[in-house]
């Protein structure tokens, strides 16, 4: 879990040095429309979401790059990526924002065991607050039910979670909602899924 940290260049971040996998949310071959500079001064931009840590990136790419929405790329690490830096949700163009929810849903579905394990391994944050309480719709009573049921046997899938925990509906959607909240809200005190550079 990471607390909010200021924006930083990817080149300076620890895990991005080796290149993190990211999914392209949007590609602007002529740069941002609100950029008033002459066209020859604008560079193509791509916006991407990190697969492992849900970081948002703005990438300046080579003019000849063949980049498309949903492409998986390494950040940094691709020859066509000239510069890359971490951005916030507010920095995303409209197309990237509209694509974001679908990509997060796909990532959670594709890596089900990782996210089921969150329910299996979530821990207290403070004496009064538990990681499970950060999820939308999970209060003290439902949290305690999840903890009691997982103590008997770890959850094996989202379907298993929903079947064994009364009152827990759509555990997959709950995680997607929390990830999107962490992406959209800059002032959250606790972040469980979305990484931020600490520099």
KEPAPA-62303 format. One line per field, with one value per residue: residue in one letter; residue number from 1; y, x, z of N, C-alpha, C in turn. Coordinates in nm, 3 decimals, always signed. Layout:
<atoms>
r <- a, ...
k <- NUM, ...
n.north <- Y, ...
n.east <- X, ...
n.up <- Z, ...
ca.north <- Y, ...
ca.east <- X, ...
ca.up <- Z, ...
c.north <- Y, ...
c.east <- X, ...
c.up <- Z, ...
</atoms>
This chain:
<atoms>
r <- x, x, x, x, x, x, x, x, x, x, x, x, x, x, x, x, x, x, x, x, x, x, x, x, x, x, x, x, x, x, x, x, x, x, x, x, x, x, x, x, x, x, x, x, x, x, x, x, x, x, x, x, x, x, x, x, x, x, x, x, x, x, x, x, x, x, x, x, x, x, x, x, x, x, x, x, x, x, x, x, x, x, x, x, x, x, x, x, x, x, x, x, x, x, x, x, x, x, x, x, x, x, x, x, x, x, x, x, x, x, x, x, x, x, x, x, x, x, x, x, x, x, x, x, x, x, x, x, x, x, x, x, x, x, x, x, x, x, x, x, x, x, x, x, x, x, x, x, x, x, x, x, x, x, x, x, x, x, x, x, x, x, x, x, x, x, x, x, x, x, x, x, x, x, x, x, x, x, x, x, x, x, x, x, x, x, x, x, x, x, x, x, x, x, x, x, x, x, x
k <- 1, 2, 3, 4, 5, 6, 7, 8, 9, 10, 11, 12, 13, 14, 15, 16, 17, 18, 19, 20, 21, 22, 23, 24, 25, 26, 27, 28, 29, 30, 31, 32, 33, 34, 35, 36, 37, 38, 39, 40, 41, 42, 43, 44, 45, 46, 47, 48, 49, 50, 51, 52, 53, 54, 55, 56, 57, 58, 59, 60, 61, 62, 63, 64, 65, 66, 67, 68, 69, 70, 71, 72, 73, 74, 75, 76, 77, 78, 79, 80, 81, 82, 83, 84, 85, 86, 87, 88, 89, 90, 91, 92, 93, 94, 95, 96, 97, 98, 99, 100, 101, 102, 103, 104, 105, 106, 107, 108, 109, 110, 111, 112, 113, 114, 115, 116, 117, 118, 119, 120, 121, 122, 123, 124, 125, 126, 127, 128, 129, 130, 131, 132, 133, 134, 135, 136, 137, 138, 139, 140, 141, 142, 143, 144, 145, 146, 147, 148, 149, 150, 151, 152, 153, 154, 155, 156, 157, 158, 159, 160, 161, 162, 163, 164, 165, 166, 167, 168, 169, 170, 171, 172, 173, 174, 175, 176, 177, 178, 179, 180, 181, 182, 183, 184, 185, 186, 187, 188, 189, 190, 191, 192, 193, 194, 195, 196, 197, 198, 199
n.north <- -0.117, +0.223, +0.561, +0.874, +1.037, +1.290, +1.373, +1.222, +1.178, +0.893, +0.786, +0.817, +0.641, +0.352, +0.083, +0.121, +0.147, -0.090, -0.135, -0.137, -0.320, -0.176, -0.071, +0.073, +0.347, +0.559, +0.721, +0.995, +1.105, +1.356, +1.509, +1.691, +1.839, +2.085, +2.205, +2.481, +2.523, +2.533, +2.267, +2.130, +2.151, +1.996, +1.678, +1.328, +1.168, +0.919, +0.759, +0.562, +0.277, +0.127, -0.221, -0.376, -0.194, +0.004, +0.263, +0.579, +0.692, +0.938, +0.937, +1.046, +0.984, +0.845, +0.984, +0.800, +0.582, +0.287, +0.275, +0.161, +0.167, -0.038, -0.176, -0.351, -0.229, -0.158, +0.046, +0.252, +0.142, +0.071, +0.129, +0.331, +0.507, +0.819, +0.993, +0.946, +1.001, +0.997, +1.061, +1.222, +1.135, +1.360, +1.468, +1.316, +1.281, +1.301, +1.064, +0.869, +0.867, +0.763, +0.506, +0.393, +0.260, +0.022, -0.103, -0.142, -0.316, -0.538, -0.603, -0.679, -0.898, -1.065, -1.130, -1.280, -1.441, -1.289, -1.076, -1.201, -1.299, -1.063, -1.031, -1.253, -1.188, -0.929, -0.680, -0.521, -0.162, +0.043, +0.054, +0.088, +0.074, -0.127, -0.284, -0.399, -0.237, -0.021, -0.079, -0.012, -0.016, -0.204, -0.245, -0.254, -0.489, -0.658, -0.679, -0.822, -1.062, -1.150, -1.189, -1.389, -1.602, -1.644, -1.731, -1.991, -2.119, -2.032, -1.806, -1.906, -1.807, -1.537, -1.614, -1.809, -1.646, -1.482, -1.674, -1.778, -1.566, -1.403, -1.129, -1.009, -0.892, -0.912, -0.911, -0.864, -0.634, -0.451, -0.424, -0.313, -0.067, +0.048, +0.068, +0.246, +0.467, +0.524, +0.600, +0.827, +1.007, +1.242, +1.308, +1.095, +0.924, +0.666, +0.422, +0.127, -0.020, +0.141, +0.256, +0.510, +0.735, +0.812, +1.018
n.east <- +0.083, +0.051, +0.095, -0.034, +0.173, +0.384, +0.380, +0.617, +0.910, +0.925, +1.171, +1.316, +1.210, +1.206, +1.094, +1.030, +1.257, +1.351, +1.150, +0.815, +0.518, +0.262, -0.068, -0.196, -0.406, -0.493, -0.409, -0.257, -0.185, -0.123, -0.062, -0.192, -0.516, -0.569, -0.328, -0.166, +0.050, +0.230, +0.173, +0.408, +0.563, +0.446, +0.434, +0.366, +0.153, +0.105, -0.110, -0.100, -0.170, -0.029, +0.017, +0.078, +0.083, -0.101, -0.026, -0.046, +0.060, +0.211, +0.330, +0.576, +0.603, +0.779, +0.740, +0.692, +0.592, +0.399, +0.132, -0.137, -0.464, -0.508, -0.273, +0.006, +0.284, +0.630, +0.733, +0.978, +1.136, +1.059, +1.171, +1.048, +0.947, +1.009, +1.014, +0.888, +0.652, +0.497, +0.153, -0.152, -0.501, -0.646, -0.486, -0.528, -0.646, -0.980, -1.047, -0.873, -0.963, -1.221, -1.165, -1.042, -1.190, -1.277, -1.034, -0.927, -1.122, -1.075, -0.811, -0.837, -1.009, -0.846, -0.638, -0.731, -0.662, -0.467, -0.624, -0.823, -0.661, -0.609, -0.840, -0.798, -0.563, -0.568, -0.496, -0.503, -0.491, -0.479, -0.557, -0.830, -0.901, -0.926, -0.780, -0.980, -1.197, -1.158, -1.269, -1.547, -1.866, -1.808, -1.843, -1.798, -1.933, -1.959, -1.691, -1.594, -1.727, -1.610, -1.347, -1.385, -1.482, -1.271, -1.076, -1.144, -1.108, -0.911, -1.019, -1.098, -1.176, -1.351, -1.613, -1.633, -1.589, -1.820, -2.017, -1.966, -1.965, -2.208, -2.393, -2.190, -2.165, -2.075, -1.775, -1.560, -1.630, -1.636, -1.365, -1.273, -1.408, -1.280, -1.013, -1.045, -1.134, -0.901, -0.740, -0.870, -0.904, -0.711, -0.656, -0.674, -0.611, -0.515, -0.376, -0.417, -0.393, -0.302, +0.000, +0.240, +0.501, +0.752, +0.928
n.up <- +0.000, -0.083, +0.007, -0.116, -0.352, -0.501, -0.855, -1.075, -1.287, -1.495, -1.561, -1.331, -1.150, -0.942, -1.016, -1.278, -1.426, -1.537, -1.709, -1.716, -1.785, -1.975, -2.075, -2.364, -2.354, -2.506, -2.814, -2.954, -3.247, -3.345, -3.127, -2.838, -2.879, -2.766, -2.757, -2.863, -3.027, -3.344, -3.583, -3.659, -3.436, -3.248, -3.080, -3.127, -2.890, -2.641, -2.409, -2.122, -1.908, -1.628, -1.590, -1.359, -1.143, -1.189, -1.261, -1.426, -1.742, -1.951, -2.272, -2.490, -2.820, -3.102, -3.427, -3.629, -3.508, -3.460, -3.296, -3.101, -2.946, -2.662, -2.706, -2.569, -2.403, -2.312, -2.047, -1.926, -2.233, -2.488, -2.819, -2.964, -2.777, -2.670, -2.444, -2.112, -1.860, -1.536, -1.488, -1.373, -1.330, -1.405, -1.601, -1.823, -2.159, -2.299, -2.443, -2.334, -2.071, -2.101, -2.183, -1.969, -1.756, -1.880, -1.936, -1.679, -1.575, -1.745, -1.672, -1.403, -1.429, -1.584, -1.417, -1.200, -0.972, -0.836, -0.740, -0.596, -0.400, -0.267, -0.110, +0.048, +0.184, +0.288, +0.531, +0.864, +0.869, +1.053, +1.405, +1.393, +1.128, +0.840, +0.551, +0.392, +0.447, +0.286, +0.048, -0.163, -0.014, +0.182, +0.506, +0.866, +0.960, +0.729, +0.660, +0.885, +0.845, +0.604, +0.698, +0.894, +0.736, +0.555, +0.729, +0.779, +0.533, +0.257, -0.004, -0.336, -0.581, -0.752, -0.773, -0.574, -0.350, -0.357, -0.323, -0.068, +0.114, +0.271, +0.158, +0.018, -0.285, -0.625, -0.604, -0.771, -0.920, -0.712, -0.649, -0.890, -0.882, -0.659, -0.749, -0.963, -0.817, -0.671, -0.882, -0.979, -0.765, -0.613, -0.349, -0.171, +0.132, +0.171, -0.041, -0.208, -0.442, -0.656, -0.764, -0.680, -0.757, -0.520, -0.523
ca.north <- +0.000, +0.344, +0.687, +0.960, +1.103, +1.380, +1.322, +1.216, +1.118, +0.748, +0.750, +0.818, +0.551, +0.225, -0.030, +0.150, +0.147, -0.212, -0.132, -0.198, -0.337, -0.084, -0.085, +0.203, +0.391, +0.654, +0.764, +1.121, +1.117, +1.498, +1.577, +1.736, +1.938, +2.216, +2.256, +2.586, +2.534, +2.484, +2.121, +2.075, +2.152, +1.898, +1.540, +1.230, +1.129, +0.801, +0.752, +0.419, +0.236, +0.017, -0.345, -0.423, -0.095, +0.099, +0.399, +0.641, +0.749, +1.010, +0.899, +1.114, +0.874, +0.875, +1.012, +0.683, +0.470, +0.223, +0.256, +0.154, +0.146, -0.174, -0.234, -0.364, -0.176, -0.146, +0.187, +0.273, +0.018, +0.062, +0.221, +0.445, +0.597, +0.916, +1.026, +0.895, +1.044, +0.962, +1.169, +1.195, +1.118, +1.491, +1.495, +1.229, +1.331, +1.240, +0.927, +0.782, +0.854, +0.674, +0.370, +0.349, +0.163, -0.107, -0.164, -0.189, -0.437, -0.647, -0.641, -0.751, -1.029, -1.147, -1.169, -1.306, -1.492, -1.177, -0.993, -1.287, -1.302, -0.942, -1.064, -1.352, -1.139, -0.791, -0.664, -0.392, -0.046, +0.102, -0.021, +0.102, +0.066, -0.247, -0.269, -0.436, -0.125, +0.076, -0.119, +0.044, -0.100, -0.299, -0.186, -0.338, -0.620, -0.738, -0.706, -0.929, -1.185, -1.193, -1.238, -1.516, -1.706, -1.675, -1.804, -2.133, -2.168, -1.919, -1.796, -1.959, -1.732, -1.438, -1.690, -1.869, -1.536, -1.440, -1.785, -1.806, -1.448, -1.342, -0.983, -0.961, -0.909, -0.861, -0.874, -0.816, -0.496, -0.370, -0.394, -0.220, +0.064, +0.102, +0.104, +0.369, +0.574, +0.558, +0.669, +0.957, +1.096, +1.274, +1.334, +0.978, +0.902, +0.530, +0.361, -0.015, -0.079, +0.234, +0.302, +0.647, +0.760, +0.881, +1.125
ca.east <- +0.000, +0.130, +0.024, -0.021, +0.302, +0.380, +0.416, +0.762, +0.948, +0.940, +1.311, +1.371, +1.141, +1.274, +1.061, +1.013, +1.386, +1.359, +1.038, +0.692, +0.419, +0.149, -0.164, -0.225, -0.544, -0.525, -0.295, -0.284, -0.075, -0.092, -0.054, -0.319, -0.588, -0.564, -0.191, -0.177, +0.173, +0.218, +0.174, +0.544, +0.623, +0.377, +0.480, +0.261, +0.145, +0.026, -0.141, -0.101, -0.195, +0.057, -0.055, +0.102, +0.062, -0.204, +0.025, -0.084, +0.176, +0.206, +0.449, +0.604, +0.648, +0.836, +0.635, +0.666, +0.550, +0.271, +0.077, -0.283, -0.532, -0.501, -0.139, +0.090, +0.418, +0.717, +0.755, +1.035, +1.188, +1.031, +1.255, +0.971, +0.910, +1.116, +1.012, +0.770, +0.640, +0.373, +0.055, -0.271, -0.625, -0.683, -0.401, -0.567, -0.746, -1.113, -1.046, -0.806, -1.053, -1.334, -1.113, -0.980, -1.272, -1.275, -0.902, -0.917, -1.206, -1.006, -0.693, -0.883, -1.060, -0.737, -0.546, -0.827, -0.600, -0.404, -0.722, -0.885, -0.563, -0.625, -0.941, -0.737, -0.445, -0.583, -0.456, -0.539, -0.406, -0.466, -0.641, -0.972, -0.925, -0.874, -0.775, -1.110, -1.289, -1.135, -1.349, -1.682, -1.974, -1.767, -1.837, -1.742, -1.999, -1.922, -1.547, -1.577, -1.774, -1.504, -1.234, -1.424, -1.494, -1.139, -0.999, -1.177, -1.046, -0.890, -1.106, -1.032, -1.216, -1.456, -1.737, -1.623, -1.608, -1.960, -2.098, -1.940, -1.980, -2.341, -2.392, -2.083, -2.208, -1.982, -1.646, -1.473, -1.670, -1.597, -1.223, -1.261, -1.451, -1.175, -0.898, -1.082, -1.135, -0.761, -0.688, -0.936, -0.900, -0.574, -0.637, -0.699, -0.505, -0.461, -0.381, -0.385, -0.366, -0.239, +0.132, +0.283, +0.643, +0.771, +1.028
ca.up <- +0.000, -0.087, +0.024, -0.231, -0.367, -0.615, -0.986, -1.098, -1.413, -1.490, -1.565, -1.196, -1.058, -0.922, -1.096, -1.419, -1.494, -1.616, -1.801, -1.667, -1.891, -1.968, -2.184, -2.423, -2.338, -2.612, -2.893, -3.022, -3.343, -3.369, -2.999, -2.779, -2.960, -2.701, -2.772, -2.966, -3.106, -3.481, -3.591, -3.669, -3.303, -3.162, -3.093, -3.097, -2.750, -2.603, -2.266, -2.090, -1.770, -1.585, -1.561, -1.223, -1.037, -1.233, -1.279, -1.552, -1.808, -2.078, -2.347, -2.616, -2.905, -3.233, -3.526, -3.714, -3.423, -3.487, -3.161, -3.102, -2.819, -2.610, -2.724, -2.449, -2.429, -2.195, -2.011, -2.059, -2.289, -2.631, -2.897, -3.015, -2.668, -2.651, -2.301, -2.041, -1.721, -1.470, -1.485, -1.293, -1.406, -1.461, -1.718, -1.935, -2.253, -2.287, -2.494, -2.237, -1.955, -2.133, -2.200, -1.844, -1.682, -1.951, -1.922, -1.540, -1.566, -1.812, -1.593, -1.282, -1.473, -1.638, -1.309, -1.092, -0.850, -0.766, -0.672, -0.494, -0.291, -0.186, -0.009, +0.138, +0.256, +0.336, +0.672, +0.926, +0.840, +1.186, +1.500, +1.359, +0.985, +0.773, +0.404, +0.334, +0.463, +0.180, -0.067, -0.159, +0.037, +0.286, +0.639, +0.973, +0.967, +0.612, +0.676, +0.982, +0.782, +0.512, +0.777, +0.955, +0.634, +0.498, +0.830, +0.766, +0.410, +0.165, -0.121, -0.456, -0.700, -0.722, -0.757, -0.440, -0.255, -0.356, -0.273, +0.073, +0.201, +0.259, +0.151, -0.070, -0.423, -0.726, -0.544, -0.878, -0.949, -0.596, -0.667, -1.003, -0.831, -0.572, -0.832, -1.034, -0.717, -0.643, -0.999, -1.001, -0.648, -0.577, -0.206, -0.087, +0.229, +0.155, -0.174, -0.199, -0.573, -0.751, -0.722, -0.706, -0.727, -0.393, -0.537
c.north <- +0.123, +0.464, +0.769, +1.026, +1.190, +1.311, +1.322, +1.153, +0.969, +0.709, +0.744, +0.716, +0.414, +0.115, -0.002, +0.146, +0.023, -0.218, -0.208, -0.214, -0.242, -0.107, +0.054, +0.231, +0.481, +0.690, +0.889, +1.147, +1.261, +1.577, +1.618, +1.843, +2.078, +2.278, +2.353, +2.599, +2.488, +2.332, +2.064, +2.073, +2.051, +1.758, +1.445, +1.187, +1.001, +0.809, +0.605, +0.397, +0.117, -0.104, -0.385, -0.323, +0.016, +0.244, +0.449, +0.711, +0.830, +0.983, +0.986, +1.008, +0.926, +0.891, +0.895, +0.563, +0.418, +0.185, +0.255, +0.131, -0.004, -0.243, -0.245, -0.320, -0.174, +0.002, +0.194, +0.140, +0.001, +0.167, +0.346, +0.542, +0.691, +0.959, +0.970, +0.956, +1.009, +1.084, +1.129, +1.178, +1.249, +1.525, +1.415, +1.300, +1.250, +1.093, +0.829, +0.761, +0.756, +0.529, +0.308, +0.240, +0.025, -0.179, -0.218, -0.315, -0.557, -0.697, -0.721, -0.889, -1.121, -1.198, -1.198, -1.351, -1.382, -1.099, -1.072, -1.292, -1.174, -0.968, -1.163, -1.292, -0.998, -0.785, -0.533, -0.283, +0.025, +0.016, -0.019, +0.079, -0.054, -0.219, -0.302, -0.321, -0.016, +0.044, -0.064, -0.058, -0.200, -0.225, -0.287, -0.479, -0.711, -0.773, -0.824, -1.064, -1.239, -1.254, -1.373, -1.629, -1.742, -1.750, -1.954, -2.196, -2.049, -1.924, -1.840, -1.880, -1.627, -1.509, -1.753, -1.764, -1.501, -1.548, -1.802, -1.689, -1.384, -1.191, -0.926, -0.993, -0.845, -0.819, -0.821, -0.669, -0.402, -0.330, -0.295, -0.079, +0.128, +0.146, +0.234, +0.489, +0.619, +0.632, +0.810, +1.056, +1.120, +1.279, +1.215, +0.956, +0.767, +0.481, +0.217, -0.069, +0.010, +0.285, +0.447, +0.660, +0.844, +0.998, +1.259
c.east <- +0.088, +0.042, +0.047, +0.116, +0.297, +0.422, +0.568, +0.790, +0.969, +1.087, +1.372, +1.309, +1.207, +1.227, +1.043, +1.145, +1.400, +1.248, +0.921, +0.596, +0.303, +0.060, -0.201, -0.375, -0.588, -0.397, -0.335, -0.169, -0.032, -0.083, -0.192, -0.385, -0.579, -0.424, -0.191, -0.052, +0.147, +0.235, +0.315, +0.615, +0.560, +0.432, +0.365, +0.269, +0.064, +0.004, -0.161, -0.122, -0.106, -0.024, -0.041, +0.059, -0.037, -0.155, -0.021, +0.038, +0.135, +0.338, +0.460, +0.666, +0.699, +0.722, +0.600, +0.613, +0.413, +0.210, -0.075, -0.338, -0.533, -0.366, -0.071, +0.230, +0.497, +0.745, +0.861, +1.083, +1.161, +1.116, +1.178, +0.926, +1.027, +1.127, +0.883, +0.768, +0.502, +0.282, -0.061, -0.392, -0.664, -0.603, -0.443, -0.663, -0.875, -1.114, -0.984, -0.895, -1.165, -1.290, -1.071, -1.060, -1.268, -1.142, -0.884, -1.000, -1.136, -0.886, -0.731, -0.933, -0.946, -0.642, -0.628, -0.759, -0.534, -0.505, -0.805, -0.791, -0.567, -0.728, -0.884, -0.631, -0.458, -0.562, -0.507, -0.439, -0.374, -0.550, -0.787, -1.004, -0.853, -0.872, -0.909, -1.210, -1.269, -1.219, -1.491, -1.784, -1.934, -1.748, -1.784, -1.801, -1.956, -1.773, -1.524, -1.622, -1.668, -1.388, -1.264, -1.424, -1.357, -1.050, -1.024, -1.110, -1.028, -0.987, -1.027, -1.064, -1.318, -1.589, -1.743, -1.648, -1.756, -2.050, -2.084, -1.963, -2.116, -2.328, -2.282, -2.122, -2.105, -1.847, -1.546, -1.502, -1.630, -1.450, -1.202, -1.299, -1.343, -1.053, -0.926, -1.086, -0.992, -0.698, -0.742, -0.915, -0.757, -0.551, -0.670, -0.581, -0.437, -0.481, -0.335, -0.337, -0.285, -0.108, +0.155, +0.430, +0.654, +0.868, +0.965
c.up <- +0.000, -0.064, -0.101, -0.233, -0.491, -0.744, -1.004, -1.233, -1.396, -1.487, -1.426, -1.103, -1.057, -1.014, -1.241, -1.494, -1.582, -1.719, -1.746, -1.785, -1.868, -2.089, -2.234, -2.412, -2.454, -2.685, -2.970, -3.121, -3.370, -3.239, -2.949, -2.866, -2.899, -2.703, -2.890, -3.053, -3.250, -3.485, -3.592, -3.533, -3.208, -3.187, -3.063, -2.950, -2.735, -2.453, -2.233, -1.941, -1.737, -1.544, -1.415, -1.117, -1.074, -1.237, -1.417, -1.612, -1.930, -2.148, -2.471, -2.706, -3.039, -3.335, -3.615, -3.636, -3.462, -3.351, -3.171, -2.964, -2.787, -2.637, -2.588, -2.485, -2.299, -2.172, -1.903, -2.113, -2.436, -2.704, -2.939, -2.905, -2.641, -2.504, -2.241, -1.902, -1.668, -1.466, -1.394, -1.386, -1.475, -1.586, -1.841, -2.029, -2.242, -2.333, -2.397, -2.114, -1.983, -2.146, -2.067, -1.772, -1.747, -1.932, -1.780, -1.521, -1.627, -1.731, -1.469, -1.320, -1.518, -1.529, -1.182, -0.963, -0.768, -0.683, -0.571, -0.373, -0.207, -0.075, +0.093, +0.230, +0.312, +0.487, +0.731, +0.884, +0.972, +1.280, +1.460, +1.212, +0.924, +0.623, +0.339, +0.344, +0.358, +0.056, -0.054, -0.109, +0.143, +0.418, +0.739, +0.973, +0.852, +0.617, +0.769, +0.926, +0.687, +0.590, +0.841, +0.853, +0.577, +0.597, +0.821, +0.644, +0.315, +0.047, -0.245, -0.581, -0.657, -0.698, -0.618, -0.333, -0.241, -0.297, -0.122, +0.167, +0.176, +0.256, +0.063, -0.214, -0.516, -0.668, -0.647, -0.907, -0.835, -0.608, -0.780, -0.958, -0.745, -0.652, -0.907, -0.939, -0.687, -0.761, -1.011, -0.888, -0.602, -0.426, -0.116, +0.008, +0.207, +0.013, -0.161, -0.333, -0.666, -0.694, -0.756, -0.675, -0.602, -0.405, -0.565
</atoms>
